Amino acid sequence: MKQTIKILASVFIMLSVFACNNASTDTTQYYCPMKCEGEKVYDEEGSCPVCHMDLVPVEESNKVLSDENEVSDASIFNLTSKWNTQNNETIELKELNGDVLVMVMIYTTCKAACPRLVADMRSISEKVDNKEVKYVLVSIDPENDTPQKLKAFAIENKMDTDQWVFLQGTVDDVREFSNVLSVKYKQISPLDFSHSNIISVFNKGGELHHQQEGLGVDNAETVSKILSLTK
């Protein structure tokens, strides 16, 4: 009887040690695919506190895509927000899949920085001169920038071709997307905002590849990055 008890006790101890070892080796960490907080990792799965995308395991970050239409975890095409274009069409960002994207956030009533950002976008487009590139302007004032206003703005600024896409979203979706682009903005009057001046370049899979910050800066590097993505 004593021998049986000793055997059972030994088995119990072994099982306890095995369970503890398994628990201690479960060290899976998670990160935001958009890297909103840089290289920060989390010990538990959940959603990013900044852009609210689902966190993904670190070991999946180097996953090889098996389908040419599949996008990586870091792609903006994973966002499910819906946007209205200047042509009054409703789209998701994934419908822009396959083109190099050059993005900027503006608002049409701006009289200071935005006209210069628009000029910078036009300068980049003229130097790139490639049909595989789309230029996307996202309004940070969706309550006033209706599709009709965006259309008029596109025509006025000679951006009324298929390569130019103007987007109006909900207030929440615009805020979420601004976090993805690291663009900060704040409404300071009914028709005026202070905001970052950043032009972002995404590859054909929707992954952030390059950012240009400032107004009227030398865009040679940005143009070079865009051209490298079209090859």
Rosetta silent file (secondary structure, phi, psi, omega in degrees, C-alpha in Angstrom):
SEQUENCE: MKQTIKILASVFIMLSVFACNNASTDTTQYYCPMKCEGEKVYDEEGSCPVCHMDLVPVEESNKVLSDENEVSDASIFNLTSKWNTQNNETIELKELNGDVLVMVMIYTTCKAACPRLVADMRSISEKVDNKEVKYVLVSIDPENDTPQKLKAFAIENKMDTDQWVFLQGTVDDVREFSNVLSVKYKQISPLDFSHSNIISVFNKGGELHHQQEGLGVDNAETVSKILSLTK
SCORE:     score description
SCORE:     0.000 S_00000001
   1 L     0.000  -46.092  178.855    0.000    0.000    0.000 S_00000001
   2 H   -61.730  -38.044  179.229    2.793    2.404    0.940 S_00000001
   3 H   -63.328  -41.322  179.122    4.574    1.570   -2.285 S_00000001
   4 H   -62.603  -42.399  179.180    1.412    2.397   -4.286 S_00000001
   5 H   -62.553  -40.866  179.497    1.070    5.731   -2.502 S_00000001
   6 H   -63.227  -40.344 -179.713    4.713    6.561   -3.277 S_00000001
   7 H   -65.326  -44.913  179.563    4.181    5.748   -6.955 S_00000001
   8 H   -62.928  -39.065  178.800    1.028    7.870   -7.133 S_00000001
   9 H   -64.338  -41.374  179.509    2.812   10.732   -5.383 S_00000001
  10 H   -64.339  -41.812  178.571    5.700   10.544   -7.841 S_00000001
  11 H   -62.824  -42.017 -179.862    3.308   10.591  -10.802 S_00000001
  12 H   -61.925  -43.546  179.488    1.486   13.599   -9.331 S_00000001
  13 H   -63.074  -43.323 -179.805    4.753   15.505   -8.889 S_00000001
  14 H   -62.627  -41.796  179.276    5.849   14.699  -12.444 S_00000001
  15 H   -65.981  -37.578  179.452    2.527   15.872  -13.866 S_00000001
  16 H   -65.363  -43.758  178.998    2.711   19.079  -11.833 S_00000001
  17 H   -63.214  -42.073 -179.928    6.239   19.814  -13.063 S_00000001
  18 H   -61.971  -43.144  179.956    5.180   19.093  -16.661 S_00000001
  19 H   -64.165  -41.210  179.453    2.197   21.450  -16.359 S_00000001
  20 H   -64.964  -41.283  179.654    4.373   24.205  -14.879 S_00000001
  21 H   -63.571  -41.334  178.760    6.957   23.821  -17.606 S_00000001
  22 H   -64.065  -39.720  179.623    4.277   24.056  -20.287 S_00000001
  23 H   -65.454  -38.679 -176.024    2.830   27.150  -18.666 S_00000001
  24 H   -74.532  -21.432 -178.908    6.226   28.826  -18.433 S_00000001
  25 H   -90.293   -4.853  178.216    7.043   28.174  -22.085 S_00000001
  26 L   -81.319   79.747 -173.617    3.844   29.817  -23.334 S_00000001
  27 L  -112.579   30.801  179.604    5.564   33.114  -24.064 S_00000001
  28 L   -59.882  131.230  176.636    3.721   34.125  -27.211 S_00000001
  29 L  -115.709  158.426 -174.208    3.860   37.873  -27.702 S_00000001
  30 E  -128.253  153.198  179.906    1.676   40.031  -29.921 S_00000001
  31 E  -142.541  161.282  176.367    2.188   43.239  -31.864 S_00000001
  32 L   -81.178  125.605 -178.330    0.174   45.736  -33.875 S_00000001
  33 L   -63.546  -21.817  178.403    0.615   45.004  -37.615 S_00000001
  34 L   -89.476   -4.537  178.696    0.510   48.754  -38.317 S_00000001
  35 L    53.915   45.127 -179.928    3.256   49.345  -35.693 S_00000001
  36 L   -60.387  -31.328  179.376    1.327   52.281  -34.214 S_00000001
  37 L  -115.376   38.552  178.193    3.571   52.136  -31.151 S_00000001
  38 L    68.090 -131.777 -177.052    6.758   51.162  -32.931 S_00000001
  39 L   -93.030   15.717 -178.161    8.182   47.782  -31.910 S_00000001
  40 L   -61.389  137.609  177.317    6.058   47.499  -28.764 S_00000001
  41 E  -120.822  159.690 -178.572    4.798   43.986  -28.015 S_00000001
  42 E  -122.703  149.260 -179.209    2.012   42.715  -25.768 S_00000001
  43 L   -83.932  -14.612 -179.347    1.843   39.577  -23.626 S_00000001
  44 L  -128.600  150.407  176.870   -1.817   38.934  -24.404 S_00000001
  45 L   -72.451  159.741 -177.593   -3.842   38.916  -27.600 S_00000001
  46 L   163.676 -145.479  179.565   -6.372   41.676  -28.176 S_00000001
  47 E  -125.498  154.972  179.949   -6.572   44.856  -30.228 S_00000001
  48 L   -65.894  131.537  179.253   -4.225   47.806  -30.706 S_00000001
  49 L   -69.533  -12.716 -177.924   -5.156   50.671  -28.347 S_00000001
  50 L   -96.981  -60.225 -175.961   -4.337   53.163  -31.122 S_00000001
  51 L  -101.107   -8.346  175.563   -5.776   51.848  -34.416 S_00000001
  52 L    69.778   11.497  172.955   -7.895   49.007  -32.917 S_00000001
  53 L   -73.616  153.749  179.525   -6.669   46.399  -35.390 S_00000001
  54 E   -64.513  135.828  174.580   -6.299   42.862  -33.992 S_00000001
  55 L   -70.714  149.181 -179.425   -2.880   42.138  -32.515 S_00000001
  56 E  -123.952  150.728  179.295   -1.023   39.279  -34.212 S_00000001
  57 E   -61.836  142.534 -178.018    1.535   36.810  -32.831 S_00000001
  58 H   -60.311  -37.432 -176.146    5.137   37.879  -33.327 S_00000001
  59 H   -67.070  -14.939  179.258    6.069   34.541  -34.896 S_00000001
  60 H   -89.546   -1.737 -173.695    3.610   35.179  -37.725 S_00000001
  61 L   -66.957  -23.265 -178.815    5.287   38.427  -38.735 S_00000001
  62 L  -105.523   19.909 -178.871    7.508   36.699  -41.286 S_00000001
  63 L   -59.870  132.900  178.345    4.755   34.536  -42.776 S_00000001
  64 L   -83.516  131.536 -179.346    5.204   34.006  -46.503 S_00000001
  65 L   -75.806  131.408 -176.344    2.104   34.870  -48.506 S_00000001
  66 L   -93.179  -15.160 -176.838    0.812   31.898  -50.479 S_00000001
  67 L  -125.958  135.693 -176.988   -1.583   33.827  -52.700 S_00000001
  68 L   -65.176  -20.460  178.622   -0.716   36.855  -54.790 S_00000001
  69 L   -92.437   -6.441  179.368   -4.025   38.439  -53.704 S_00000001
  70 L   -78.223  143.506 -179.809   -3.376   37.787  -50.014 S_00000001
  71 L  -112.456  156.008 -178.726   -2.179   40.748  -47.978 S_00000001
  72 L   -78.453  169.271  179.134    0.160   40.801  -45.004 S_00000001
  73 L   -64.859  -22.129 -177.506   -0.850   41.631  -41.459 S_00000001
  74 L   -88.622    5.005 -175.270    0.791   45.048  -41.877 S_00000001
  75 L   -83.854  140.184  175.023   -1.412   46.045  -44.826 S_00000001
  76 H   -69.372  -11.617  179.534   -3.960   48.859  -44.624 S_00000001
  77 H   -72.599   -7.222  174.273   -6.164   46.616  -46.772 S_00000001
  78 H   -78.090  -18.230  179.543   -7.076   44.770  -43.550 S_00000001
  79 L   -69.204  138.278 -176.132   -9.056   47.808  -42.425 S_00000001
  80 L  -104.401    8.888  179.720  -12.790   47.332  -43.004 S_00000001
  81 L   -64.084  150.361  179.745  -13.806   50.990  -42.919 S_00000001
  82 E  -110.273  142.618 -173.730  -15.913   52.258  -45.824 S_00000001
  83 E  -131.132  146.499  173.841  -15.189   55.509  -47.671 S_00000001
  84 E   -97.545  134.405  179.412  -17.027   57.759  -50.110 S_00000001
  85 E   -92.478  173.614  176.822  -15.070   58.933  -53.150 S_00000001
  86 L   -64.920  -16.377  177.314  -15.345   62.219  -55.029 S_00000001
  87 L   -96.119   13.607  177.301  -17.491   60.292  -57.535 S_00000001
  88 L    62.673   32.984  173.729  -19.926   59.387  -54.745 S_00000001
  89 L  -103.224  147.085  177.970  -18.924   55.724  -54.796 S_00000001
  90 E  -101.422  125.685 -177.506  -18.477   53.726  -51.584 S_00000001
  91 E  -134.848  164.404  166.890  -15.273   51.695  -51.377 S_00000001
  92 E  -108.336  157.524 -176.869  -13.021   49.883  -48.936 S_00000001
  93 H   -60.076  -29.885 -177.881   -9.269   50.463  -48.978 S_00000001
  94 H   -63.731  -17.177  177.399   -8.689   46.908  -50.215 S_00000001
  95 H   -73.638   -8.358  175.589  -10.212   47.951  -53.546 S_00000001
  96 H   -94.248    3.667  179.773   -7.022   49.964  -54.108 S_00000001
  97 L   -57.635  136.088  176.676   -4.991   46.754  -53.920 S_00000001
  98 L   106.626  -13.465  177.017   -2.508   46.375  -56.773 S_00000001
  99 L  -114.447  147.491  168.169   -1.454   50.020  -57.120 S_00000001
 100 E   -68.287  134.588 -176.521    1.304   51.927  -55.391 S_00000001
 101 E  -114.908  132.000  173.577   -0.479   54.463  -53.169 S_00000001
 102 E  -114.833  116.273 -170.313    0.665   57.961  -52.297 S_00000001
 103 E  -119.684  146.804  174.951   -1.519   59.303  -49.488 S_00000001
 104 E  -148.602  152.809  177.631   -2.015   62.615  -47.733 S_00000001
 105 E  -110.825  126.652 -177.539   -4.625   64.003  -45.323 S_00000001
 106 E  -141.654 -178.210  166.032   -6.062   67.447  -46.098 S_00000001
 107 L  -145.526  146.708 -165.269   -9.311   69.442  -45.951 S_00000001
 108 L   -72.509  -22.777 -178.757  -10.718   71.546  -48.752 S_00000001
 109 L   -89.115    1.558  179.930  -11.297   74.817  -46.852 S_00000001
 110 L   -66.178  135.981  179.851   -7.667   74.998  -45.710 S_00000001
 111 L  -113.814   -0.692 -175.166   -5.887   78.154  -46.852 S_00000001
 112 L  -112.695  -88.434 -172.774   -2.442   77.494  -45.388 S_00000001
 113 H   -73.949  -39.337 -172.885   -0.714   74.098  -45.406 S_00000001
 114 H   -59.898  -42.492  176.717   -3.109   72.043  -47.551 S_00000001
 115 H   -57.720  -33.405  178.892   -2.631   73.993  -50.804 S_00000001
 116 H   -74.691  -36.124  175.692    1.096   73.376  -50.439 S_00000001
 117 H   -64.485  -40.341  177.254    0.540   69.680  -49.716 S_00000001
 118 H   -62.510  -41.632  177.552   -1.633   69.460  -52.822 S_00000001
 119 H   -63.732  -38.291  177.547    1.126   71.160  -54.825 S_00000001
 120 H   -64.684  -41.002  177.993    3.630   68.649  -53.422 S_00000001
 121 H   -63.367  -42.352  179.190    1.383   65.760  -54.464 S_00000001
 122 H   -64.836  -40.801  178.538    1.054   67.195  -57.967 S_00000001
 123 H   -61.282  -43.019  178.983    4.827   67.682  -58.195 S_00000001
 124 H   -62.988  -44.173 -177.926    5.403   64.052  -57.187 S_00000001
 125 H   -63.416  -38.051 -179.858    2.859   62.791  -59.721 S_00000001
 126 H   -67.574  -36.236 -179.222    4.462   64.773  -62.540 S_00000001
 127 H   -77.521  -32.858 -179.586    7.906   63.392  -61.740 S_00000001
 128 H   -76.927  -49.731  176.394    6.720   59.795  -61.315 S_00000001
 129 L    47.786   58.612 -178.389    4.432   59.768  -64.385 S_00000001
 130 L  -138.939  129.953 -175.642    3.351   56.151  -63.922 S_00000001
 131 L   -73.370  -11.360 -179.998   -0.171   54.756  -64.295 S_00000001
 132 L   -84.941    8.052 -177.966    0.446   52.115  -61.616 S_00000001
 133 E  -115.856  134.700  174.116    0.361   54.813  -58.937 S_00000001
 134 E  -115.632  142.839 -179.937   -2.733   56.271  -57.311 S_00000001
 135 E  -109.721  116.849 -171.073   -2.769   59.510  -55.342 S_00000001
 136 E  -113.624  123.754  179.033   -5.178   59.396  -52.424 S_00000001
 137 E  -114.753  115.983 -176.450   -6.301   62.483  -50.519 S_00000001
 138 E  -102.445  126.307 -179.108   -8.220   61.755  -47.312 S_00000001
 139 E   -77.984  132.822  173.627  -10.305   64.542  -45.791 S_00000001
 140 L   -91.938    4.609  177.994   -9.828   65.251  -42.084 S_00000001
 141 L  -126.209   65.278 -173.211  -13.064   67.255  -42.192 S_00000001
 142 L   -66.072  -21.008 -179.108  -15.622   64.629  -43.296 S_00000001
 143 L   -71.664  -30.202  179.611  -18.585   66.592  -41.981 S_00000001
 144 L  -102.752  -31.852 -177.408  -17.960   69.422  -44.459 S_00000001
 145 L   -85.486   79.221  176.848  -16.025   67.669  -47.239 S_00000001
 146 L   -72.469  164.668  175.675  -18.886   65.895  -48.969 S_00000001
 147 H   -54.590  -36.041  179.669  -18.270   63.921  -52.174 S_00000001
 148 H   -64.965  -42.398  178.535  -19.652   66.908  -54.102 S_00000001
 149 H   -67.816  -38.958  178.496  -17.139   69.283  -52.486 S_00000001
 150 H   -65.177  -37.314  178.285  -14.308   66.826  -53.052 S_00000001
 151 H   -64.184  -46.005  179.608  -15.296   66.529  -56.715 S_00000001
 152 H   -62.595  -38.725  178.575  -15.288   70.300  -57.150 S_00000001
 153 H   -64.791  -41.813  179.271  -11.903   70.470  -55.388 S_00000001
 154 H   -62.164  -43.738  179.545  -10.488   67.766  -57.675 S_00000001
 155 H   -65.615  -44.467 -178.464  -11.645   69.622  -60.794 S_00000001
 156 H   -61.285  -34.433 -176.962  -10.363   72.968  -59.522 S_00000001
 157 L   -99.358   15.901  177.247   -6.927   71.486  -58.813 S_00000001
 158 L    55.570   43.934  178.681   -6.731   69.511  -62.088 S_00000001
 159 L  -123.196   33.000 -174.752   -6.880   66.199  -60.222 S_00000001
 160 L  -100.757   55.391  175.493   -9.996   64.824  -61.887 S_00000001
 161 L  -127.470  173.258 -177.751   -8.550   61.635  -63.389 S_00000001
 162 L   -64.090  -20.992 -178.635   -8.634   57.973  -62.356 S_00000001
 163 L   -76.435  -15.773 -177.882   -5.238   58.309  -60.680 S_00000001
 164 E  -106.282  125.969 -178.968   -6.597   60.744  -58.101 S_00000001
 165 E  -125.133  122.478  176.562   -8.855   59.420  -55.342 S_00000001
 166 E  -106.964  134.444 -174.052  -10.482   61.670  -52.744 S_00000001
 167 E  -123.936  134.446  171.794  -11.972   59.981  -49.677 S_00000001
 168 E  -118.429  125.804  178.471  -14.587   61.006  -47.135 S_00000001
 169 L  -121.087 -170.666  172.884  -15.102   58.701  -44.146 S_00000001
 170 L   -77.682  164.208  178.466  -16.813   58.840  -40.796 S_00000001
 171 H   -58.185  -43.043 -178.393  -15.255   60.944  -38.041 S_00000001
 172 H   -67.703  -41.057 -179.252  -14.175   57.768  -36.213 S_00000001
 173 H   -68.322  -36.010  177.058  -12.720   56.097  -39.319 S_00000001
 174 H   -65.118  -42.374  178.520  -10.767   59.232  -40.221 S_00000001
 175 H   -63.159  -43.103  178.459   -9.353   59.381  -36.703 S_00000001
 176 H   -60.810  -45.118 -177.202   -8.418   55.708  -36.852 S_00000001
 177 H   -70.060  -32.637  177.360   -6.714   56.113  -40.219 S_00000001
 178 H   -63.064  -33.720  176.974   -4.835   59.221  -39.092 S_00000001
 179 H   -67.288  -37.083  177.493   -3.295   57.082  -36.340 S_00000001
 180 H   -61.941  -40.268 -177.797   -2.182   54.556  -38.943 S_00000001
 181 L   -87.045   -1.505 -175.842   -0.465   57.346  -40.902 S_00000001
 182 L    60.901   30.010  177.145    0.890   59.020  -37.733 S_00000001
 183 L   -95.452  125.489  178.338   -0.935   62.194  -38.764 S_00000001
 184 L  -105.498  137.820  177.456   -2.088   64.342  -35.863 S_00000001
 185 E  -148.128  156.689 -178.316   -4.835   66.915  -36.301 S_00000001
 186 E  -149.189  132.947  178.503   -7.057   69.080  -34.153 S_00000001
 187 E   -78.464  125.758 -177.852  -10.069   71.208  -34.984 S_00000001
 188 E  -112.927   -7.997  173.361   -9.443   74.800  -33.888 S_00000001
 189 E  -163.180  169.954 -177.108  -12.552   76.413  -35.404 S_00000001
 190 L   -52.762  -31.232 -177.888  -15.643   75.219  -37.326 S_00000001
 191 L  -126.525   24.926 -176.707  -13.727   75.254  -40.635 S_00000001
 192 E  -141.346  139.035 -179.553  -10.110   75.162  -39.565 S_00000001
 193 E  -132.287  147.422  164.061   -7.731   72.426  -38.375 S_00000001
 194 E   -98.166  142.702 -174.447   -4.132   72.226  -37.296 S_00000001
 195 E  -159.768  161.466  174.925   -2.505   69.063  -38.637 S_00000001
 196 L   -71.712  154.336  179.205    0.682   67.187  -39.513 S_00000001
 197 L  -114.924   84.539 -174.309    2.063   67.543  -43.028 S_00000001
 198 E  -128.159  130.485  172.004    2.952   63.993  -44.025 S_00000001
 199 E  -107.551  125.443 -175.225    2.844   62.258  -47.403 S_00000001
 200 E  -111.876  140.740  179.178    2.862   58.457  -47.104 S_00000001
 201 E  -114.751  127.120  178.765    3.858   55.896  -49.729 S_00000001
 202 E  -116.243  142.752  176.602    2.404   52.364  -49.670 S_00000001
 203 L   -74.905 -179.609 -174.294    3.494   49.427  -51.804 S_00000001
 204 L   -66.158  -17.364  177.678    1.032   47.478  -53.969 S_00000001
 205 L   -94.127    5.103  177.127    0.161   45.258  -51.010 S_00000001
 206 L    83.594   17.922  179.098   -0.826   48.211  -48.843 S_00000001
 207 L   -96.889  136.243  179.957    2.249   48.229  -46.591 S_00000001
 208 E   -63.771  126.861 -174.567    3.746   51.535  -45.503 S_00000001
 209 E  -116.146  -31.347 -174.594    7.052   51.986  -47.336 S_00000001
 210 E  -162.670  148.650  173.894    8.085   55.638  -46.960 S_00000001
 211 E  -134.238  139.714  176.792    6.967   58.950  -45.459 S_00000001
 212 E  -115.405  124.899 -177.157    7.827   62.512  -46.411 S_00000001
 213 E  -116.899  137.225  178.933    7.237   65.164  -43.755 S_00000001
 214 L   117.082  176.059 -179.072    7.112   68.911  -44.257 S_00000001
 215 L  -115.815  134.202  176.779    5.978   71.391  -46.888 S_00000001
 216 L    63.564   26.048 -178.238    7.775   72.125  -50.145 S_00000001
 217 L   -81.270  164.452  175.874   10.610   69.733  -49.268 S_00000001
 218 L   -63.799  117.581 -175.299   12.907   68.072  -51.770 S_00000001
 219 L   -99.190   16.883 -177.568   10.840   65.109  -52.952 S_00000001
 220 H   -59.140  -42.029 -179.206   13.622   63.308  -54.839 S_00000001
 221 H   -66.739  -41.951  179.515   13.785   60.476  -52.290 S_00000001
 222 H   -61.606  -45.852  178.456   10.004   60.068  -52.287 S_00000001
 223 H   -60.027  -42.684 -179.894    9.899   59.907  -56.090 S_00000001
 224 H   -63.130  -41.994  179.310   12.726   57.351  -56.068 S_00000001
 225 H   -63.478  -42.696 -179.695   10.897   55.183  -53.516 S_00000001
 226 H   -63.402  -45.844 -178.702    7.692   55.278  -55.553 S_00000001
 227 H   -63.154  -34.883  179.584    9.467   54.343  -58.782 S_00000001
 228 H   -67.048  -26.023 -179.551   11.215   51.430  -57.060 S_00000001
 229 H   -83.356  -14.781 -178.689    7.815   50.041  -56.074 S_00000001
 230 H   -88.979   -9.332 -176.420    6.459   50.148  -59.625 S_00000001
 231 L   -78.214    0.000    0.000    9.132   47.846  -61.020 S_00000001
